[in-house]
Amino acid sequence: MRPLAKTLVTILLTLAIAYVLATVILAILNGRNLISTAIEDAWLALFTGGAVSIGLFLLFLLFANVAGRRRGSGSQFWINVGALIVAIVIGTLTTLAAGVLVGALTVGLAWLSGLGSLLAAGELFVGGVIALALTHFAIFKPRATEFEP
């Protein structure tokens, strides 16, 4: 049950932190206030540019936490950071390829999809690393009986 709890806490914290980062970055880029950006733009930018990455990260987290449940928090943190990086790279490349294809076929705005997916990748990476650190070292502290390599 503990690996599933770690997975759910990590993905929820990642989404929350990435959403706050998306709101702040888009408010700065668009010159709008934070409230309207949070309600109208941030969720669209984050989930349009990072949907594949979020799904892959959730899948990788679940497998890594179940397979590595006997490992210490430090090694589990680094395994999950590696899973986050792989998920973001695959998700960003997939989103870029789909955006370039659709943008080239329709209006010629392929660069817009690329910018959105790169912004989402950066926000998910920062949010994911912070969420993993909080999950492994603050929320689910290692038990006294757990081996810590």
Backbone as numpy.savetxt, mean C-alpha at the origin, in Angstrom:
# Nx Ny Nz CAx CAy CAz Cx Cy Cz
-4.72 -17.57 14.25 -5.53 -16.38 14.25 -4.67 -15.12 14.25
-3.51 -15.21 14.89 -2.62 -14.05 14.97 -2.13 -13.59 13.59
-1.75 -14.51 12.67 -1.33 -14.05 11.33 -2.45 -13.33 10.58
-3.67 -13.80 10.71 -4.79 -13.15 10.06 -5.03 -11.76 10.65
-4.93 -11.66 11.97 -5.09 -10.36 12.63 -3.99 -9.38 12.19
-2.76 -9.87 12.10 -1.66 -9.01 11.64 -1.92 -8.54 10.21
-2.40 -9.43 9.37 -2.68 -9.08 7.98 -3.75 -8.01 7.89
-4.85 -8.20 8.61 -5.94 -7.23 8.55 -5.56 -5.88 9.13
-4.84 -5.88 10.25 -4.41 -4.62 10.85 -3.45 -3.89 9.92
-2.53 -4.63 9.32 -1.55 -4.00 8.43 -2.22 -3.40 7.20
-3.13 -4.12 6.58 -3.75 -3.60 5.35 -4.64 -2.40 5.68
-5.35 -2.44 6.80 -6.18 -1.29 7.17 -5.34 -0.06 7.51
-4.25 -0.26 8.24 -3.35 0.86 8.53 -2.70 1.40 7.26
-2.32 0.51 6.36 -1.72 0.93 5.09 -2.68 1.81 4.31
-3.92 1.36 4.20 -4.92 2.14 3.47 -5.20 3.47 4.14
-5.28 3.49 5.45 -5.55 4.74 6.17 -4.40 5.74 6.00
-3.17 5.28 6.18 -2.02 6.18 6.05 -1.85 6.64 4.61
-2.01 5.72 3.65 -1.89 6.10 2.24 -2.99 7.08 1.84
-4.19 6.93 2.41 -5.30 7.85 2.11 -5.00 9.25 2.62
-4.44 9.33 3.83 -4.06 10.64 4.38 -2.97 11.27 3.51
-1.97 10.48 3.12 -0.91 10.99 2.24 -1.47 11.44 0.90
-2.39 10.67 0.33 -3.00 11.04 -0.95 -3.77 12.35 -0.82
-4.48 12.51 0.29 -5.23 13.74 0.50 -4.30 14.95 0.58
-3.23 14.83 1.34 -2.30 15.95 1.50 -1.60 16.27 0.18
-1.13 15.24 -0.52 -0.41 15.48 -1.77 -1.32 16.08 -2.83
-2.54 15.56 -2.96 -3.46 16.10 -3.95 -3.93 17.51 -3.59
-4.07 17.79 -2.31 -4.45 19.15 -1.90 -3.34 20.14 -2.26
-2.10 19.72 -2.10 -0.98 20.59 -2.47 -0.90 20.76 -3.98
-1.04 19.65 -4.73 -0.94 19.71 -6.19 -2.08 20.48 -6.83
-3.30 20.30 -6.31 -4.46 20.94 -6.91 -4.78 22.30 -6.33
-4.20 22.62 -5.18 -4.47 23.91 -4.56 -5.85 24.01 -3.95
-6.44 22.88 -3.60 -7.77 22.87 -2.99 -7.64 22.61 -1.49
-8.76 22.77 -0.77 -8.70 22.51 0.66 -8.72 21.01 0.94
-8.32 20.63 2.14 -8.16 19.23 2.48 -9.48 18.47 2.51
-10.53 19.11 2.98 -11.80 18.41 3.13 -12.37 18.00 1.77
-12.43 18.92 0.83 -12.98 18.57 -0.49 -12.07 17.59 -1.23
-10.77 17.69 -1.02 -9.85 16.74 -1.65 -10.04 15.36 -1.06
-10.22 15.27 0.26 -10.41 13.96 0.90 -11.71 13.31 0.44
-12.73 14.10 0.25 -14.03 13.54 -0.12 -14.10 13.20 -1.61
-13.56 14.05 -2.47 -13.75 13.89 -3.90 -12.61 13.20 -4.64
-11.36 13.52 -4.29 -10.24 13.12 -5.15 -9.36 12.01 -4.60
-9.10 12.00 -3.31 -8.07 11.13 -2.76 -8.39 9.65 -2.94
-9.61 9.25 -2.67 -9.96 7.84 -2.80 -9.85 7.38 -4.24
-10.25 8.24 -5.17 -10.19 7.89 -6.58 -8.74 7.72 -7.04
-7.88 8.65 -6.64 -6.47 8.58 -7.03 -5.79 7.35 -6.44
-6.07 7.08 -5.17 -5.41 5.95 -4.51 -5.87 4.61 -5.06
-7.17 4.43 -5.23 -7.67 3.13 -5.66 -7.59 2.93 -7.17
-7.60 4.00 -7.95 -7.42 3.85 -9.38 -5.96 3.50 -9.69
-5.04 4.19 -9.06 -3.63 3.94 -9.33 -3.04 2.77 -8.58
-3.69 2.35 -7.49 -3.08 1.32 -6.66 -3.92 0.10 -6.37
-4.99 -0.12 -7.11 -5.89 -1.24 -6.81 -5.18 -2.59 -6.94
-4.39 -2.75 -7.98 -3.68 -4.02 -8.18 -2.65 -4.20 -7.08
-1.94 -3.15 -6.72 -0.93 -3.23 -5.67 -1.55 -3.56 -4.33
-2.70 -2.97 -4.03 -3.37 -3.24 -2.76 -3.80 -4.70 -2.69
-4.37 -5.21 -3.76 -4.79 -6.61 -3.79 -3.62 -7.58 -3.66
-2.55 -7.31 -4.39 -1.37 -8.17 -4.29 -0.73 -8.10 -2.92
-0.67 -6.90 -2.33 -0.09 -6.75 -1.00 -0.90 -7.53 0.03
-2.21 -7.48 -0.07 -3.06 -8.24 0.85 -2.79 -9.74 0.71
-2.71 -10.22 -0.51 -2.44 -11.63 -0.76 -1.06 -12.03 -0.24
-0.04 -11.24 -0.56 1.33 -11.53 -0.11 1.43 -11.47 1.41
0.76 -10.50 2.03 0.78 -10.38 3.49 0.20 -11.64 4.14
-0.92 -12.08 3.62 -1.56 -13.25 4.19 -0.65 -14.47 4.10
-0.08 -14.70 2.93 0.83 -15.84 2.77 2.08 -15.70 3.65
2.68 -14.51 3.67 3.90 -14.32 4.45 3.64 -14.44 5.94
2.52 -13.93 6.42 2.23 -14.02 7.85 1.87 -15.43 8.28
1.19 -16.18 7.43 0.87 -17.56 7.78 2.12 -18.43 7.69
2.89 -18.29 6.62 4.08 -19.12 6.44 5.17 -18.78 7.45
5.27 -17.51 7.85 6.35 -17.11 8.75 5.91 -16.85 10.17
4.85 -17.54 10.62 4.33 -17.23 11.95 5.26 -17.65 13.06
6.23 -18.48 12.81 7.20 -18.88 13.82 8.43 -17.97 13.84
8.48 -17.04 12.93 9.63 -16.12 12.87 9.42 -14.96 13.82
10.49 -14.26 14.12 10.42 -13.10 14.99 9.86 -11.89 14.27
9.54 -10.86 15.03 8.94 -9.65 14.46 9.88 -8.95 13.49
11.17 -8.94 13.78 12.13 -8.25 12.91 12.22 -8.89 11.54
12.36 -10.21 11.51 12.46 -10.89 10.21 11.12 -10.84 9.48
10.02 -10.95 10.23 8.70 -10.88 9.60 8.46 -9.50 8.99
8.95 -8.45 9.66 8.84 -7.09 9.13 9.54 -6.98 7.78
10.78 -7.48 7.69 11.54 -7.36 6.45 10.97 -8.23 5.34
10.44 -9.40 5.69 9.77 -10.25 4.69 8.57 -9.52 4.12
7.79 -8.88 4.98 6.60 -8.16 4.52 6.95 -6.89 3.75
8.04 -6.23 4.09 8.49 -5.07 3.30 8.87 -5.53 1.90
9.55 -6.67 1.81 9.86 -7.23 0.49 8.61 -7.56 -0.30
7.60 -8.12 0.39 6.33 -8.42 -0.27 5.64 -7.14 -0.73
5.74 -6.09 0.08 5.16 -4.79 -0.29 5.83 -4.24 -1.55
7.14 -4.31 -1.61 7.87 -3.79 -2.77 7.51 -4.58 -4.03
7.47 -5.90 -3.92 7.10 -6.72 -5.09 5.68 -6.41 -5.54
4.75 -6.28 -4.58 3.36 -5.98 -4.93 3.24 -4.62 -5.61
3.98 -3.63 -5.11 3.91 -2.29 -5.69 4.52 -2.27 -7.09
5.63 -2.96 -7.28 6.26 -2.99 -8.61 5.34 -3.67 -9.62
4.81 -4.83 -9.28 3.91 -5.53 -10.20 2.64 -4.71 -10.44
2.06 -4.18 -9.37 0.84 -3.39 -9.51 1.03 -2.13 -10.32
2.15 -1.45 -10.10 2.42 -0.22 -10.85 2.66 -0.51 -12.32
3.42 -1.54 -12.62 3.67 -1.89 -14.02 2.39 -2.31 -14.72
1.53 -3.05 -14.02 0.25 -3.46 -14.60 -0.63 -2.25 -14.86
-0.71 -1.35 -13.88 -1.54 -0.15 -14.03 -0.99 0.75 -15.12
0.33 0.90 -15.18 0.95 1.71 -16.24 0.65 1.13 -17.61
0.79 -0.19 -17.73 0.54 -0.81 -19.03 -0.92 -0.65 -19.46
-1.83 -0.87 -18.52 -3.25 -0.72 -18.85 -3.58 0.74 -19.15
-3.01 1.66 -18.38 -3.28 3.09 -18.59 -2.72 3.59 -19.90
-1.54 3.13 -20.25 -0.93 3.54 -21.51 -1.74 2.99 -22.68
-2.17 1.75 -22.57 -2.97 1.16 -23.64 -4.29 1.90 -23.82
-5.01 2.10 -22.72 -6.30 2.78 -22.81 -6.12 4.24 -23.21
-5.12 4.90 -22.63 -4.87 6.31 -22.97 -4.46 6.49 -24.41
-3.65 5.58 -24.92 -3.22 5.68 -26.31 -4.37 5.38 -27.27
-5.24 4.49 -26.89 -6.35 4.12 -27.77 -7.47 5.15 -27.77
-7.64 5.86 -26.66 -8.78 6.77 -26.57 -8.38 8.21 -26.85
-7.77 8.86 -25.90 -7.58 10.30 -26.01 -6.11 10.72 -26.13
-5.22 9.83 -25.87 -3.83 10.22 -25.90 -3.35 10.77 -24.57
-4.04 10.45 -23.48 -3.65 10.96 -22.16 -2.99 9.86 -21.34
-2.08 9.13 -21.92 -1.43 8.03 -21.23 -0.58 8.51 -20.07
-0.01 9.70 -20.14 0.84 10.22 -19.07 0.06 10.44 -17.78
-1.24 10.73 -17.88 -2.06 10.97 -16.70 -2.19 9.71 -15.86
-2.41 8.58 -16.49 -2.49 7.30 -15.78 -1.14 6.95 -15.16
-0.08 7.23 -15.87 1.26 6.96 -15.33 1.55 7.76 -14.10
1.19 9.03 -14.12 1.41 9.88 -12.95 0.58 9.41 -11.76
-0.66 9.03 -12.01 -1.53 8.54 -10.94 -1.02 7.26 -10.32
-0.55 6.34 -11.15 -0.06 5.08 -10.60 1.25 5.26 -9.85
2.10 6.17 -10.30 3.34 6.43 -9.56 3.07 7.12 -8.23
2.13 8.06 -8.21 1.76 8.70 -6.95 1.16 7.68 -5.99
0.28 6.83 -6.47 -0.32 5.80 -5.62 0.74 4.83 -5.10
1.71 4.49 -5.95 2.78 3.58 -5.52 3.59 4.19 -4.39
3.93 5.47 -4.51 4.69 6.13 -3.45 3.91 6.22 -2.15
2.63 6.55 -2.26 1.79 6.64 -1.06 1.61 5.28 -0.41
1.40 4.24 -1.21 1.25 2.90 -0.65 2.54 2.40 -0.04
3.69 2.75 -0.62 4.96 2.30 -0.06 5.20 2.94 1.31
5.05 4.24 1.39 5.27 4.93 2.67 4.24 4.45 3.70
2.98 4.40 3.29 1.94 3.92 4.20 2.17 2.48 4.63
2.61 1.64 3.72 2.85 0.23 4.04 4.00 0.02 4.99
5.09 0.73 4.80 6.23 0.57 5.69 5.88 1.07 7.09
5.20 2.20 7.19 4.79 2.70 8.50 3.81 1.73 9.16
2.85 1.22 8.38 1.88 0.27 8.92 2.54 -1.03 9.37
3.51 -1.51 8.60 4.21 -2.73 9.00 5.02 -2.52 10.27
5.66 -1.38 10.38 6.42 -1.09 11.60 5.49 -1.02 12.81
4.38 -0.33 12.66 3.42 -0.25 13.76 2.86 -1.62 14.11
2.53 -2.40 13.11 1.93 -3.71 13.35 2.90 -4.66 14.05
4.13 -4.74 13.56 5.07 -5.74 14.08 5.77 -5.31 15.36
5.90 -4.02 15.59 6.69 -3.60 16.75 5.89 -2.87 17.81
4.67 -2.42 17.51 3.89 -1.70 18.51 2.58 -2.41 18.83
1.81 -2.76 17.84 0.49 -3.36 18.09 0.62 -4.82 18.49
1.35 -5.60 17.71 1.59 -7.01 18.03 3.03 -7.17 18.49
3.29 -6.76 19.71 4.64 -6.88 20.26 4.99 -8.36 20.40
6.27 -8.68 20.23 6.65 -10.08 20.41 6.37 -10.53 21.84
5.85 -11.73 21.96 5.59 -12.30 23.28 6.90 -12.67 23.93
6.89 -12.77 25.24 8.11 -13.13 25.97 8.59 -14.54 25.62
7.67 -15.40 25.20 8.04 -16.77 24.87 8.45 -16.94 23.40
8.28 -15.91 22.60 8.64 -16.01 21.18 10.14 -15.84 20.99
10.66 -16.61 20.04 12.07 -16.48 19.69 12.24 -15.25 18.82
13.20 -14.42 19.14 13.47 -13.21 18.36 14.88 -13.30 17.78
15.02 -13.61 16.49 16.36 -13.77 15.91 17.09 -12.44 15.80
